[in-house]
C-alpha cells in the first residue's frame, strides 16, 4: 500500500481547495470519517452542522465517527430522555 500512488487529493480537489475544506496536507481523508463525510458534496453542510450541534448539546463526541454512529447515539440519548419525561 503506497498512499502517494492513490493521489486522492489530485483526483478530487487541488491542494488549495483541500486547505479551504479544512484538510491537512499530510493526512488523506478516510471514507466514513468526519472530515471526509463533512465535505462531501452530497451531504449539505448545514445538515451536518445540525447533527454535530445536536450531538454536542447531548454530550456526544463526534470526532472520527461515522455519520450513522453519531445519529444512532443521538437517537439513543433522545429516546432515554423521552422515557424519563414520560415517567
N, CA, C and O atoms as a Maestro MAE file, in Angstrom:
{
 s_m_m2io_version
 :::
 2.0.0
}

f_m_ct {
 s_m_title
 :::
 protein
 m_atom[348] {
  # First column is atom index #
  i_m_mmod_type
  r_m_x_coord
  r_m_y_coord
  r_m_z_coord
  i_m_residue_number
  s_m_chain_name
  s_m_pdb_residue_name
  s_m_pdb_atom_name
  i_m_atomic_number
  :::
  1 25 0.844 -1.198 0.000 1 A "UNK " " N  " 7
  2 3 0.000 0.000 0.000 1 A "UNK " " CA " 6
  3 2 0.878 1.246 0.000 1 A "UNK " " C  " 6
  4 15 1.658 1.472 0.926 1 A "UNK " " O  " 8
  5 25 0.742 2.039 -1.038 2 A "UNK " " N  " 7
  6 3 1.530 3.261 -1.141 2 A "UNK " " CA " 6
  7 2 0.579 4.434 -1.366 2 A "UNK " " C  " 6
  8 15 0.108 4.653 -2.483 2 A "UNK " " O  " 8
  9 25 0.295 5.194 -0.292 3 A "UNK " " N  " 7
  10 3 -0.696 6.272 -0.405 3 A "UNK " " CA " 6
  11 2 -0.404 7.291 -1.493 3 A "UNK " " C  " 6
  12 15 -1.326 7.830 -2.104 3 A "UNK " " O  " 8
  13 25 0.895 7.561 -1.742 4 A "UNK " " N  " 7
  14 3 1.197 8.561 -2.766 4 A "UNK " " CA " 6
  15 2 0.751 8.112 -4.159 4 A "UNK " " C  " 6
  16 15 0.538 8.948 -5.038 4 A "UNK " " O  " 8
  17 25 0.610 6.805 -4.365 5 A "UNK " " N  " 7
  18 3 0.139 6.323 -5.671 5 A "UNK " " CA " 6
  19 2 -1.366 6.519 -5.829 5 A "UNK " " C  " 6
  20 15 -1.861 6.624 -6.951 5 A "UNK " " O  " 8
  21 25 -2.095 6.569 -4.717 6 A "UNK " " N  " 7
  22 3 -3.536 6.801 -4.788 6 A "UNK " " CA " 6
  23 2 -3.829 8.211 -5.284 6 A "UNK " " C  " 6
  24 15 -4.742 8.429 -6.080 6 A "UNK " " O  " 8
  25 25 -3.032 9.169 -4.794 7 A "UNK " " N  " 7
  26 3 -3.158 10.566 -5.217 7 A "UNK " " CA " 6
  27 2 -4.599 11.060 -5.116 7 A "UNK " " C  " 6
  28 15 -5.099 11.734 -6.017 7 A "UNK " " O  " 8
  29 25 -5.255 10.720 -4.015 8 A "UNK " " N  " 7
  30 3 -6.659 11.059 -3.805 8 A "UNK " " CA " 6
  31 2 -6.940 12.536 -4.009 8 A "UNK " " C  " 6
  32 15 -7.897 12.903 -4.691 8 A "UNK " " O  " 8
  33 25 -6.100 13.393 -3.415 9 A "UNK " " N  " 7
  34 3 -6.378 14.829 -3.457 9 A "UNK " " CA " 6
  35 2 -6.356 15.384 -4.881 9 A "UNK " " C  " 6
  36 15 -7.122 16.291 -5.206 9 A "UNK " " O  " 8
  37 25 -5.488 14.846 -5.723 10 A "UNK " " N  " 7
  38 3 -5.419 15.359 -7.095 10 A "UNK " " CA " 6
  39 2 -6.615 14.897 -7.920 10 A "UNK " " C  " 6
  40 15 -6.990 15.558 -8.888 10 A "UNK " " O  " 8
  41 25 -7.220 13.765 -7.546 11 A "UNK " " N  " 7
  42 3 -8.387 13.286 -8.285 11 A "UNK " " CA " 6
  43 2 -9.639 14.094 -7.962 11 A "UNK " " C  " 6
  44 15 -10.527 14.228 -8.803 11 A "UNK " " O  " 8
  45 25 -9.711 14.625 -6.761 12 A "UNK " " N  " 7
  46 3 -10.937 15.269 -6.316 12 A "UNK " " CA " 6
  47 2 -10.811 16.784 -6.230 12 A "UNK " " C  " 6
  48 15 -11.648 17.510 -6.767 12 A "UNK " " O  " 8
  49 25 -9.779 17.259 -5.562 13 A "UNK " " N  " 7
  50 3 -9.597 18.700 -5.362 13 A "UNK " " CA " 6
  51 2 -8.118 19.037 -5.469 13 A "UNK " " C  " 6
  52 15 -7.259 18.192 -5.215 13 A "UNK " " O  " 8
  53 25 -7.831 20.264 -5.843 14 A "UNK " " N  " 7
  54 3 -6.429 20.666 -5.814 14 A "UNK " " CA " 6
  55 2 -6.047 21.030 -4.381 14 A "UNK " " C  " 6
  56 15 -6.909 21.104 -3.506 14 A "UNK " " O  " 8
  57 25 -4.769 21.254 -4.145 15 A "UNK " " N  " 7
  58 3 -4.287 21.463 -2.780 15 A "UNK " " CA " 6
  59 2 -4.961 22.656 -2.096 15 A "UNK " " C  " 6
  60 15 -5.317 22.584 -0.920 15 A "UNK " " O  " 8
  61 25 -5.134 23.748 -2.841 16 A "UNK " " N  " 7
  62 3 -5.760 24.938 -2.263 16 A "UNK " " CA " 6
  63 2 -7.194 24.645 -1.822 16 A "UNK " " C  " 6
  64 15 -7.618 25.080 -0.752 16 A "UNK " " O  " 8
  65 25 -7.939 23.905 -2.651 17 A "UNK " " N  " 7
  66 3 -9.312 23.540 -2.289 17 A "UNK " " CA " 6
  67 2 -9.332 22.653 -1.050 17 A "UNK " " C  " 6
  68 15 -10.213 22.784 -0.200 17 A "UNK " " O  " 8
  69 25 -8.360 21.752 -0.950 18 A "UNK " " N  " 7
  70 3 -8.275 20.887 0.230 18 A "UNK " " CA " 6
  71 2 -8.051 21.710 1.489 18 A "UNK " " C  " 6
  72 15 -8.677 21.464 2.520 18 A "UNK " " O  " 8
  73 25 -7.157 22.685 1.400 19 A "UNK " " N  " 7
  74 3 -6.871 23.540 2.559 19 A "UNK " " CA " 6
  75 2 -8.133 24.315 2.942 19 A "UNK " " C  " 6
  76 15 -8.464 24.418 4.124 19 A "UNK " " O  " 8
  77 25 -8.834 24.856 1.950 20 A "UNK " " N  " 7
  78 3 -10.080 25.586 2.225 20 A "UNK " " CA " 6
  79 2 -11.122 24.674 2.856 20 A "UNK " " C  " 6
  80 15 -11.913 25.113 3.691 20 A "UNK " " O  " 8
  81 25 -11.125 23.405 2.459 21 A "UNK " " N  " 7
  82 3 -12.086 22.442 3.007 21 A "UNK " " CA " 6
  83 2 -11.664 21.952 4.388 21 A "UNK " " C  " 6
  84 15 -12.410 21.216 5.033 21 A "UNK " " O  " 8
  85 25 -10.492 22.345 4.846 22 A "UNK " " N  " 7
  86 3 -10.066 22.009 6.192 22 A "UNK " " CA " 6
  87 2 -9.214 20.762 6.301 22 A "UNK " " C  " 6
  88 15 -8.951 20.295 7.408 22 A "UNK " " O  " 8
  89 25 -8.778 20.215 5.185 23 A "UNK " " N  " 7
  90 3 -7.923 19.039 5.244 23 A "UNK " " CA " 6
  91 2 -6.483 19.456 5.474 23 A "UNK " " C  " 6
  92 15 -6.018 20.445 4.907 23 A "UNK " " O  " 8
  93 25 -5.788 18.714 6.291 24 A "UNK " " N  " 7
  94 3 -4.361 18.953 6.455 24 A "UNK " " CA " 6
  95 2 -3.638 18.259 5.310 24 A "UNK " " C  " 6
  96 15 -4.032 17.168 4.896 24 A "UNK " " O  " 8
  97 25 -2.596 18.875 4.802 25 A "UNK " " N  " 7
  98 3 -1.893 18.348 3.645 25 A "UNK " " CA " 6
  99 2 -1.286 16.972 3.902 25 A "UNK " " C  " 6
  100 15 -1.123 16.191 2.965 25 A "UNK " " O  " 8
  101 25 -0.949 16.662 5.152 26 A "UNK " " N  " 7
  102 3 -0.271 15.396 5.438 26 A "UNK " " CA " 6
  103 2 -1.236 14.272 5.777 26 A "UNK " " C  " 6
  104 15 -0.793 13.193 6.172 26 A "UNK " " O  " 8
  105 25 -2.524 14.483 5.639 27 A "UNK " " N  " 7
  106 3 -3.483 13.438 6.014 27 A "UNK " " CA " 6
  107 2 -4.564 13.317 4.957 27 A "UNK " " C  " 6
  108 15 -5.280 14.275 4.669 27 A "UNK " " O  " 8
  109 25 -4.672 12.135 4.387 28 A "UNK " " N  " 7
  110 3 -5.746 11.911 3.434 28 A "UNK " " CA " 6
  111 2 -6.995 11.503 4.193 28 A "UNK " " C  " 6
  112 15 -6.905 10.737 5.152 28 A "UNK " " O  " 8
  113 25 -8.160 11.996 3.785 29 A "UNK " " N  " 7
  114 3 -9.385 11.626 4.482 29 A "UNK " " CA " 6
  115 2 -9.712 10.146 4.293 29 A "UNK " " C  " 6
  116 15 -9.374 9.557 3.266 29 A "UNK " " O  " 8
  117 25 -10.353 9.566 5.263 30 A "UNK " " N  " 7
  118 3 -10.741 8.167 5.225 30 A "UNK " " CA " 6
  119 2 -12.250 8.138 5.040 30 A "UNK " " C  " 6
  120 15 -12.970 8.799 5.788 30 A "UNK " " O  " 8
  121 25 -12.747 7.383 4.056 31 A "UNK " " N  " 7
  122 3 -14.201 7.330 3.882 31 A "UNK " " CA " 6
  123 2 -14.881 6.932 5.191 31 A "UNK " " C  " 6
  124 15 -14.466 5.979 5.850 31 A "UNK " " O  " 8
  125 25 -15.922 7.665 5.557 32 A "UNK " " N  " 7
  126 3 -16.637 7.387 6.794 32 A "UNK " " CA " 6
  127 2 -16.170 8.242 7.955 32 A "UNK " " C  " 6
  128 15 -16.875 8.354 8.958 32 A "UNK " " O  " 8
  129 25 -14.988 8.852 7.843 33 A "UNK " " N  " 7
  130 3 -14.567 9.676 8.976 33 A "UNK " " CA " 6
  131 2 -15.143 11.075 8.830 33 A "UNK " " C  " 6
  132 15 -15.500 11.506 7.733 33 A "UNK " " O  " 8
  133 25 -15.226 11.769 9.941 34 A "UNK " " N  " 7
  134 3 -15.960 13.026 9.990 34 A "UNK " " CA " 6
  135 2 -15.511 14.023 8.931 34 A "UNK " " C  " 6
  136 15 -16.346 14.557 8.200 34 A "UNK " " O  " 8
  137 25 -14.205 14.287 8.833 35 A "UNK " " N  " 7
  138 3 -13.714 15.287 7.882 35 A "UNK " " CA " 6
  139 2 -14.111 14.922 6.461 35 A "UNK " " C  " 6
  140 15 -14.519 15.787 5.685 35 A "UNK " " O  " 8
  141 25 -13.995 13.655 6.122 36 A "UNK " " N  " 7
  142 3 -14.322 13.196 4.771 36 A "UNK " " CA " 6
  143 2 -15.805 13.408 4.495 36 A "UNK " " C  " 6
  144 15 -16.169 14.028 3.496 36 A "UNK " " O  " 8
  145 25 -16.660 12.898 5.373 37 A "UNK " " N  " 7
  146 3 -18.103 12.999 5.164 37 A "UNK " " CA " 6
  147 2 -18.580 14.447 5.159 37 A "UNK " " C  " 6
  148 15 -19.443 14.837 4.373 37 A "UNK " " O  " 8
  149 25 -17.992 15.231 6.062 38 A "UNK " " N  " 7
  150 3 -18.453 16.611 6.230 38 A "UNK " " CA " 6
  151 2 -18.286 17.424 4.950 38 A "UNK " " C  " 6
  152 15 -19.070 18.337 4.691 38 A "UNK " " O  " 8
  153 25 -17.291 17.107 4.164 39 A "UNK " " N  " 7
  154 3 -17.017 17.913 2.977 39 A "UNK " " CA " 6
  155 2 -17.460 17.239 1.681 39 A "UNK " " C  " 6
  156 15 -17.143 17.718 0.592 39 A "UNK " " O  " 8
  157 25 -18.184 16.140 1.793 40 A "UNK " " N  " 7
  158 3 -18.689 15.516 0.581 40 A "UNK " " CA " 6
  159 2 -19.896 16.318 0.079 40 A "UNK " " C  " 6
  160 15 -20.762 16.693 0.870 40 A "UNK " " O  " 8
  161 25 -19.954 16.579 -1.217 41 A "UNK " " N  " 7
  162 3 -20.988 17.460 -1.742 41 A "UNK " " CA " 6
  163 2 -22.408 16.909 -1.625 41 A "UNK " " C  " 6
  164 15 -23.361 17.687 -1.677 41 A "UNK " " O  " 8
  165 25 -22.584 15.582 -1.467 42 A "UNK " " N  " 7
  166 3 -23.941 15.042 -1.429 42 A "UNK " " CA " 6
  167 2 -24.619 15.226 -0.067 42 A "UNK " " C  " 6
  168 15 -25.811 14.951 0.071 42 A "UNK " " O  " 8
  169 25 -23.872 15.686 0.934 43 A "UNK " " N  " 7
  170 3 -24.472 15.971 2.241 43 A "UNK " " CA " 6
  171 2 -24.377 17.476 2.477 43 A "UNK " " C  " 6
  172 15 -23.278 18.016 2.597 43 A "UNK " " O  " 8
  173 25 -25.525 18.156 2.544 44 A "UNK " " N  " 7
  174 3 -25.463 19.600 2.766 44 A "UNK " " CA " 6
  175 2 -24.748 19.905 4.083 44 A "UNK " " C  " 6
  176 15 -25.021 19.274 5.104 44 A "UNK " " O  " 8
  177 25 -23.835 20.872 4.055 45 A "UNK " " N  " 7
  178 3 -23.057 21.186 5.256 45 A "UNK " " CA " 6
  179 2 -23.958 21.603 6.400 45 A "UNK " " C  " 6
  180 15 -23.681 21.274 7.553 45 A "UNK " " O  " 8
  181 25 -25.040 22.328 6.101 46 A "UNK " " N  " 7
  182 3 -25.911 22.764 7.194 46 A "UNK " " CA " 6
  183 2 -26.558 21.567 7.890 46 A "UNK " " C  " 6
  184 15 -26.831 21.623 9.089 46 A "UNK " " O  " 8
  185 25 -26.805 20.486 7.147 47 A "UNK " " N  " 7
  186 3 -27.352 19.263 7.749 47 A "UNK " " CA " 6
  187 2 -26.345 18.670 8.734 47 A "UNK " " C  " 6
  188 15 -26.707 18.262 9.837 47 A "UNK " " O  " 8
  189 25 -25.059 18.628 8.315 48 A "UNK " " N  " 7
  190 3 -24.009 18.132 9.196 48 A "UNK " " CA " 6
  191 2 -23.858 19.018 10.414 48 A "UNK " " C  " 6
  192 15 -23.666 18.532 11.529 48 A "UNK " " O  " 8
  193 25 -23.946 20.336 10.194 49 A "UNK " " N  " 7
  194 3 -23.826 21.270 11.315 49 A "UNK " " CA " 6
  195 2 -24.918 21.013 12.349 49 A "UNK " " C  " 6
  196 15 -24.665 21.074 13.552 49 A "UNK " " O  " 8
  197 25 -26.133 20.727 11.878 50 A "UNK " " N  " 7
  198 3 -27.243 20.448 12.788 50 A "UNK " " CA " 6
  199 2 -27.006 19.158 13.568 50 A "UNK " " C  " 6
  200 15 -27.243 19.106 14.775 50 A "UNK " " O  " 8
  201 25 -26.538 18.121 12.879 51 A "UNK " " N  " 7
  202 3 -26.254 16.842 13.535 51 A "UNK " " CA " 6
  203 2 -25.160 17.028 14.578 51 A "UNK " " C  " 6
  204 15 -25.280 16.568 15.713 51 A "UNK " " O  " 8
  205 25 -24.100 17.707 14.176 52 A "UNK " " N  " 7
  206 3 -22.976 17.911 15.090 52 A "UNK " " CA " 6
  207 2 -23.380 18.771 16.295 52 A "UNK " " C  " 6
  208 15 -22.974 18.495 17.424 52 A "UNK " " O  " 8
  209 25 -24.176 19.806 16.048 53 A "UNK " " N  " 7
  210 3 -24.631 20.688 17.139 53 A "UNK " " CA " 6
  211 2 -25.506 19.909 18.122 53 A "UNK " " C  " 6
  212 15 -25.368 20.068 19.335 53 A "UNK " " O  " 8
  213 25 -26.397 19.076 17.609 54 A "UNK " " N  " 7
  214 3 -27.267 18.281 18.482 54 A "UNK " " CA " 6
  215 2 -26.436 17.290 19.299 54 A "UNK " " C  " 6
  216 15 -26.683 17.107 20.491 54 A "UNK " " O  " 8
  217 25 -25.464 16.660 18.668 55 A "UNK " " N  " 7
  218 3 -24.596 15.716 19.378 55 A "UNK " " CA " 6
  219 2 -23.846 16.429 20.497 55 A "UNK " " C  " 6
  220 15 -23.745 15.915 21.611 55 A "UNK " " O  " 8
  221 25 -23.327 17.606 20.199 56 A "UNK " " N  " 7
  222 3 -22.581 18.374 21.208 56 A "UNK " " CA " 6
  223 2 -23.491 18.744 22.372 56 A "UNK " " C  " 6
  224 15 -23.099 18.662 23.536 56 A "UNK " " O  " 8
  225 25 -24.712 19.151 22.039 57 A "UNK " " N  " 7
  226 3 -25.707 19.516 23.047 57 A "UNK " " CA " 6
  227 2 -25.984 18.346 24.006 57 A "UNK " " C  " 6
  228 15 -26.201 18.548 25.200 57 A "UNK " " O  " 8
  229 25 -25.971 17.134 23.466 58 A "UNK " " N  " 7
  230 3 -26.244 15.938 24.270 58 A "UNK " " CA " 6
  231 2 -24.985 15.344 24.891 58 A "UNK " " C  " 6
  232 15 -25.053 14.338 25.596 58 A "UNK " " O  " 8
  233 25 -23.835 15.966 24.629 59 A "UNK " " N  " 7
  234 3 -22.585 15.478 25.203 59 A "UNK " " CA " 6
  235 2 -21.997 14.291 24.467 59 A "UNK " " C  " 6
  236 15 -21.225 13.523 25.043 59 A "UNK " " O  " 8
  237 25 -22.354 14.129 23.194 60 A "UNK " " N  " 7
  238 3 -21.845 13.017 22.386 60 A "UNK " " CA " 6
  239 2 -20.637 13.495 21.597 60 A "UNK " " C  " 6
  240 15 -20.688 14.526 20.926 60 A "UNK " " O  " 8
  241 25 -19.552 12.739 21.683 61 A "UNK " " N  " 7
  242 3 -18.355 13.096 20.912 61 A "UNK " " CA " 6
  243 2 -18.533 12.634 19.470 61 A "UNK " " C  " 6
  244 15 -19.037 11.540 19.215 61 A "UNK " " O  " 8
  245 25 -18.108 13.488 18.522 62 A "UNK " " N  " 7
  246 3 -18.308 13.179 17.107 62 A "UNK " " CA " 6
  247 2 -17.009 12.891 16.362 62 A "UNK " " C  " 6
  248 15 -17.046 12.434 15.220 62 A "UNK " " O  " 8
  249 25 -15.874 13.147 16.981 63 A "UNK " " N  " 7
  250 3 -14.605 13.035 16.274 63 A "UNK " " CA " 6
  251 2 -14.369 11.622 15.747 63 A "UNK " " C  " 6
  252 15 -14.460 10.652 16.499 63 A "UNK " " O  " 8
  253 25 -14.070 11.510 14.469 64 A "UNK " " N  " 7
  254 3 -13.704 10.261 13.804 64 A "UNK " " CA " 6
  255 2 -14.779 9.175 13.925 64 A "UNK " " C  " 6
  256 15 -14.466 7.985 13.957 64 A "UNK " " O  " 8
  257 25 -16.039 9.592 13.990 65 A "UNK " " N  " 7
  258 3 -17.136 8.626 13.999 65 A "UNK " " CA " 6
  259 2 -17.887 8.750 12.693 65 A "UNK " " C  " 6
  260 15 -17.938 9.824 12.094 65 A "UNK " " O  " 8
  261 25 -18.473 7.641 12.251 66 A "UNK " " N  " 7
  262 3 -19.291 7.677 11.051 66 A "UNK " " CA " 6
  263 2 -20.618 8.353 11.367 66 A "UNK " " C  " 6
  264 15 -21.088 8.349 12.505 66 A "UNK " " O  " 8
  265 25 -21.202 8.929 10.334 67 A "UNK " " N  " 7
  266 3 -22.472 9.645 10.492 67 A "UNK " " CA " 6
  267 2 -23.539 8.756 11.139 67 A "UNK " " C  " 6
  268 15 -24.253 9.192 12.042 67 A "UNK " " O  " 8
  269 25 -23.641 7.507 10.670 68 A "UNK " " N  " 7
  270 3 -24.663 6.602 11.193 68 A "UNK " " CA " 6
  271 2 -24.481 6.389 12.697 68 A "UNK " " C  " 6
  272 15 -25.457 6.316 13.443 68 A "UNK " " O  " 8
  273 25 -23.233 6.290 13.131 69 A "UNK " " N  " 7
  274 3 -22.948 6.067 14.549 69 A "UNK " " CA " 6
  275 2 -23.375 7.281 15.377 69 A "UNK " " C  " 6
  276 15 -23.968 7.136 16.446 69 A "UNK " " O  " 8
  277 25 -23.068 8.473 14.875 70 A "UNK " " N  " 7
  278 3 -23.440 9.705 15.580 70 A "UNK " " CA " 6
  279 2 -24.965 9.796 15.679 70 A "UNK " " C  " 6
  280 15 -25.512 10.081 16.745 70 A "UNK " " O  " 8
  281 25 -25.641 9.552 14.556 71 A "UNK " " N  " 7
  282 3 -27.103 9.639 14.547 71 A "UNK " " CA " 6
  283 2 -27.734 8.592 15.474 71 A "UNK " " C  " 6
  284 15 -28.735 8.871 16.134 71 A "UNK " " O  " 8
  285 25 -27.154 7.399 15.523 72 A "UNK " " N  " 7
  286 3 -27.676 6.349 16.403 72 A "UNK " " CA " 6
  287 2 -27.518 6.746 17.874 72 A "UNK " " C  " 6
  288 15 -28.418 6.526 18.685 72 A "UNK " " O  " 8
  289 25 -26.369 7.331 18.206 73 A "UNK " " N  " 7
  290 3 -26.139 7.767 19.590 73 A "UNK " " CA " 6
  291 2 -27.101 8.882 19.977 73 A "UNK " " C  " 6
  292 15 -27.614 8.900 21.097 73 A "UNK " " O  " 8
  293 25 -27.351 9.819 19.050 74 A "UNK " " N  " 7
  294 3 -28.305 10.905 19.312 74 A "UNK " " CA " 6
  295 2 -29.691 10.307 19.563 74 A "UNK " " C  " 6
  296 15 -30.365 10.677 20.524 74 A "UNK " " O  " 8
  297 25 -30.112 9.382 18.697 75 A "UNK " " N  " 7
  298 3 -31.432 8.760 18.834 75 A "UNK " " CA " 6
  299 2 -31.553 8.027 20.167 75 A "UNK " " C  " 6
  300 15 -32.599 8.080 20.813 75 A "UNK " " O  " 8
  301 25 -30.495 7.352 20.576 76 A "UNK " " N  " 7
  302 3 -30.493 6.606 21.834 76 A "UNK " " CA " 6
  303 2 -30.669 7.546 23.028 76 A "UNK " " C  " 6
  304 15 -31.487 7.297 23.914 76 A "UNK " " O  " 8
  305 25 -29.885 8.630 23.037 77 A "UNK " " N  " 7
  306 3 -29.978 9.596 24.148 77 A "UNK " " CA " 6
  307 2 -31.357 10.250 24.163 77 A "UNK " " C  " 6
  308 15 -31.961 10.406 25.224 77 A "UNK " " O  " 8
  309 25 -31.856 10.631 22.991 78 A "UNK " " N  " 7
  310 3 -33.175 11.272 22.924 78 A "UNK " " CA " 6
  311 2 -34.277 10.319 23.386 78 A "UNK " " C  " 6
  312 15 -35.227 10.739 24.047 78 A "UNK " " O  " 8
  313 25 -34.152 9.040 23.039 79 A "UNK " " N  " 7
  314 3 -35.128 8.037 23.457 79 A "UNK " " CA " 6
  315 2 -35.169 7.936 24.983 79 A "UNK " " C  " 6
  316 15 -36.245 7.919 25.582 79 A "UNK " " O  " 8
  317 25 -34.004 7.869 25.596 80 A "UNK " " N  " 7
  318 3 -33.941 7.758 27.052 80 A "UNK " " CA " 6
  319 2 -34.452 9.035 27.735 80 A "UNK " " C  " 6
  320 15 -35.083 8.966 28.789 80 A "UNK " " O  " 8
  321 25 -34.178 10.199 27.132 81 A "UNK " " N  " 7
  322 3 -34.712 11.456 27.674 81 A "UNK " " CA " 6
  323 2 -36.233 11.462 27.615 81 A "UNK " " C  " 6
  324 15 -36.896 11.909 28.550 81 A "UNK " " O  " 8
  325 25 -36.783 10.963 26.506 82 A "UNK " " N  " 7
  326 3 -38.235 10.909 26.324 82 A "UNK " " CA " 6
  327 2 -38.861 9.967 27.352 82 A "UNK " " C  " 6
  328 15 -39.918 10.267 27.908 82 A "UNK " " O  " 8
  329 25 -38.210 8.831 27.604 83 A "UNK " " N  " 7
  330 3 -38.712 7.885 28.602 83 A "UNK " " CA " 6
  331 2 -38.773 8.522 29.985 83 A "UNK " " C  " 6
  332 15 -39.737 8.324 30.724 83 A "UNK " " O  " 8
  333 25 -37.732 9.293 30.335 84 A "UNK " " N  " 7
  334 3 -37.697 9.965 31.641 84 A "UNK " " CA " 6
  335 2 -38.846 10.965 31.764 84 A "UNK " " C  " 6
  336 15 -39.473 11.070 32.818 84 A "UNK " " O  " 8
  337 25 -39.122 11.708 30.672 85 A "UNK " " N  " 7
  338 3 -40.200 12.696 30.688 85 A "UNK " " CA " 6
  339 2 -41.561 12.025 30.847 85 A "UNK " " C  " 6
  340 15 -42.464 12.587 31.467 85 A "UNK " " O  " 8
  341 25 -41.708 10.839 30.295 86 A "UNK " " N  " 7
  342 3 -42.990 10.135 30.328 86 A "UNK " " CA " 6
  343 2 -43.276 9.471 31.673 86 A "UNK " " C  " 6
  344 15 -44.407 9.057 31.929 86 A "UNK " " O  " 8
  345 25 -42.275 9.365 32.525 87 A "UNK " " N  " 7
  346 3 -42.478 8.700 33.826 87 A "UNK " " CA " 6
  347 2 -43.276 9.564 34.777 87 A "UNK " " C  " 6
  348 15 -43.536 9.158 35.910 87 A "UNK " " O  " 8
  :::
 }
 m_bond[347] {
  # First column is bond index #
  i_m_from
  i_m_to
  i_m_order
  :::
  1 1 2 1
  2 2 3 1
  3 3 4 2
  4 3 5 1
  5 5 6 1
  6 6 7 1
  7 7 8 2
  8 7 9 1
  9 9 10 1
  10 10 11 1
  11 11 12 2
  12 11 13 1
  13 13 14 1
  14 14 15 1
  15 15 16 2
  16 15 17 1
  17 17 18 1
  18 18 19 1
  19 19 20 2
  20 19 21 1
  21 21 22 1
  22 22 23 1
  23 23 24 2
  24 23 25 1
  25 25 26 1
  26 26 27 1
  27 27 28 2
  28 27 29 1
  29 29 30 1
  30 30 31 1
  31 31 32 2
  32 31 33 1
  33 33 34 1
  34 34 35 1
  35 35 36 2
  36 35 37 1
  37 37 38 1
  38 38 39 1
  39 39 40 2
  40 39 41 1
  41 41 42 1
  42 42 43 1
  43 43 44 2
  44 43 45 1
  45 45 46 1
  46 46 47 1
  47 47 48 2
  48 47 49 1
  49 49 50 1
  50 50 51 1
  51 51 52 2
  52 51 53 1
  53 53 54 1
  54 54 55 1
  55 55 56 2
  56 55 57 1
  57 57 58 1
  58 58 59 1
  59 59 60 2
  60 59 61 1
  61 61 62 1
  62 62 63 1
  63 63 64 2
  64 63 65 1
  65 65 66 1
  66 66 67 1
  67 67 68 2
  68 67 69 1
  69 69 70 1
  70 70 71 1
  71 71 72 2
  72 71 73 1
  73 73 74 1
  74 74 75 1
  75 75 76 2
  76 75 77 1
  77 77 78 1
  78 78 79 1
  79 79 80 2
  80 79 81 1
  81 81 82 1
  82 82 83 1
  83 83 84 2
  84 83 85 1
  85 85 86 1
  86 86 87 1
  87 87 88 2
  88 87 89 1
  89 89 90 1
  90 90 91 1
  91 91 92 2
  92 91 93 1
  93 93 94 1
  94 94 95 1
  95 95 96 2
  96 95 97 1
  97 97 98 1
  98 98 99 1
  99 99 100 2
  100 99 101 1
  101 101 102 1
  102 102 103 1
  103 103 104 2
  104 103 105 1
  105 105 106 1
  106 106 107 1
  107 107 108 2
  108 107 109 1
  109 109 110 1
  110 110 111 1
  111 111 112 2
  112 111 113 1
  113 113 114 1
  114 114 115 1
  115 115 116 2
  116 115 117 1
  117 117 118 1
  118 118 119 1
  119 119 120 2
  120 119 121 1
  121 121 122 1
  122 122 123 1
  123 123 124 2
  124 123 125 1
  125 125 126 1
  126 126 127 1
  127 127 128 2
  128 127 129 1
  129 129 130 1
  130 130 131 1
  131 131 132 2
  132 131 133 1
  133 133 134 1
  134 134 135 1
  135 135 136 2
  136 135 137 1
  137 137 138 1
  138 138 139 1
  139 139 140 2
  140 139 141 1
  141 141 142 1
  142 142 143 1
  143 143 144 2
  144 143 145 1
  145 145 146 1
  146 146 147 1
  147 147 148 2
  148 147 149 1
  149 149 150 1
  150 150 151 1
  151 151 152 2
  152 151 153 1
  153 153 154 1
  154 154 155 1
  155 155 156 2
  156 155 157 1
  157 157 158 1
  158 158 159 1
  159 159 160 2
  160 159 161 1
  161 161 162 1
  162 162 163 1
  163 163 164 2
  164 163 165 1
  165 165 166 1
  166 166 167 1
  167 167 168 2
  168 167 169 1
  169 169 170 1
  170 170 171 1
  171 171 172 2
  172 171 173 1
  173 173 174 1
  174 174 175 1
  175 175 176 2
  176 175 177 1
  177 177 178 1
  178 178 179 1
  179 179 180 2
  180 179 181 1
  181 181 182 1
  182 182 183 1
  183 183 184 2
  184 183 185 1
  185 185 186 1
  186 186 187 1
  187 187 188 2
  188 187 189 1
  189 189 190 1
  190 190 191 1
  191 191 192 2
  192 191 193 1
  193 193 194 1
  194 194 195 1
  195 195 196 2
  196 195 197 1
  197 197 198 1
  198 198 199 1
  199 199 200 2
  200 199 201 1
  201 201 202 1
  202 202 203 1
  203 203 204 2
  204 203 205 1
  205 205 206 1
  206 206 207 1
  207 207 208 2
  208 207 209 1
  209 209 210 1
  210 210 211 1
  211 211 212 2
  212 211 213 1
  213 213 214 1
  214 214 215 1
  215 215 216 2
  216 215 217 1
  217 217 218 1
  218 218 219 1
  219 219 220 2
  220 219 221 1
  221 221 222 1
  222 222 223 1
  223 223 224 2
  224 223 225 1
  225 225 226 1
  226 226 227 1
  227 227 228 2
  228 227 229 1
  229 229 230 1
  230 230 231 1
  231 231 232 2
  232 231 233 1
  233 233 234 1
  234 234 235 1
  235 235 236 2
  236 235 237 1
  237 237 238 1
  238 238 239 1
  239 239 240 2
  240 239 241 1
  241 241 242 1
  242 242 243 1
  243 243 244 2
  244 243 245 1
  245 245 246 1
  246 246 247 1
  247 247 248 2
  248 247 249 1
  249 249 250 1
  250 250 251 1
  251 251 252 2
  252 251 253 1
  253 253 254 1
  254 254 255 1
  255 255 256 2
  256 255 257 1
  257 257 258 1
  258 258 259 1
  259 259 260 2
  260 259 261 1
  261 261 262 1
  262 262 263 1
  263 263 264 2
  264 263 265 1
  265 265 266 1
  266 266 267 1
  267 267 268 2
  268 267 269 1
  269 269 270 1
  270 270 271 1
  271 271 272 2
  272 271 273 1
  273 273 274 1
  274 274 275 1
  275 275 276 2
  276 275 277 1
  277 277 278 1
  278 278 279 1
  279 279 280 2
  280 279 281 1
  281 281 282 1
  282 282 283 1
  283 283 284 2
  284 283 285 1
  285 285 286 1
  286 286 287 1
  287 287 288 2
  288 287 289 1
  289 289 290 1
  290 290 291 1
  291 291 292 2
  292 291 293 1
  293 293 294 1
  294 294 295 1
  295 295 296 2
  296 295 297 1
  297 297 298 1
  298 298 299 1
  299 299 300 2
  300 299 301 1
  301 301 302 1
  302 302 303 1
  303 303 304 2
  304 303 305 1
  305 305 306 1
  306 306 307 1
  307 307 308 2
  308 307 309 1
  309 309 310 1
  310 310 311 1
  311 311 312 2
  312 311 313 1
  313 313 314 1
  314 314 315 1
  315 315 316 2
  316 315 317 1
  317 317 318 1
  318 318 319 1
  319 319 320 2
  320 319 321 1
  321 321 322 1
  322 322 323 1
  323 323 324 2
  324 323 325 1
  325 325 326 1
  326 326 327 1
  327 327 328 2
  328 327 329 1
  329 329 330 1
  330 330 331 1
  331 331 332 2
  332 331 333 1
  333 333 334 1
  334 334 335 1
  335 335 336 2
  336 335 337 1
  337 337 338 1
  338 338 339 1
  339 339 340 2
  340 339 341 1
  341 341 342 1
  342 342 343 1
  343 343 344 2
  344 343 345 1
  345 345 346 1
  346 346 347 1
  347 347 348 2
  :::
 }
}
